[in-house]
Amino acid sequence: MYDYLTSMLMIVIFSYLLGSIPTAYIVARLKNINIFEVGSGNMGATNVVRALGPRWGVGVLLFDVLKGVIAITIARMLLPDSKGAATTVSAIVVVIGHNWSLFAALITGTLRGGKGAATAFGTLLMIAPVQVIVGMAVLGGLVVARTRYVSLGVLLAFALATVWMTVLILQQKLEPDLMTYSWVLALMIMVRFRDNIQRLLAGTERRLGERT
């Protein structure tokens, strides 16, 4: 039990600190821009695209996705006999770290971060069946291509993933522990995108390609 608790604590700390790495802030600073002071002020790839261009935004996106992949990989190594619990905890905590970053708080004096979509997608790459990932990518891509609303594409893609994962869990095709992961992830996405939802409803949401 002691070894289990120690390993789980290590998973929580590592996942949170990894998620907290302010990728967008670091990349923008290379161009002498404070990402918290431009555009939406969000520490995410979409804001970097608007501020610096697609190349920089893609780099931020890929690293933020990798946060989720690395967190779960390390967690499973630390608790190989309890991979379900390790996966669930690390997946949730790494997204929490990205959304409410310790390092961003030290920089700005405010507990803040990104919206978690890229890091959450990274965790799904390690957890969800291939068909769920493909379904998310297709739906999200079509919505963004049609509307140029990245937030709408993200919200619909994660809504699809949540429902699909829930059905698979209820059919006992996935571990029951993943129900907690799926719905906590969905809740965090909704909370972090609440302003985007309001702007979408009001018709004032920024479209992809609009520079700050």
VENPECOR-V731202 format. One record per run of one state. SS is the DSSP state (helix for helix, strand for strand, loop for the rest). FROM is the first residue (numbers start at 1). LEN is the number of residues. If there is no record, write none. Layout:
BEGIN
SS,FROM,LEN  SS,FROM,LEN
END
This chain:
BEGIN
loop,1,1  helix,2,19  loop,21,2  helix,23,8  loop,31,4  helix,35,3  loop,38,7  helix,45,8  loop,53,1  helix,54,25  loop,79,4  helix,83,17  loop,100,1  strand,101,1  helix,102,7  loop,109,3  strand,112,1  loop,113,4  helix,117,11  loop,128,2  helix,130,18  loop,148,2  helix,150,21  loop,171,7  helix,178,15  loop,193,1  helix,194,9  loop,203,10
END
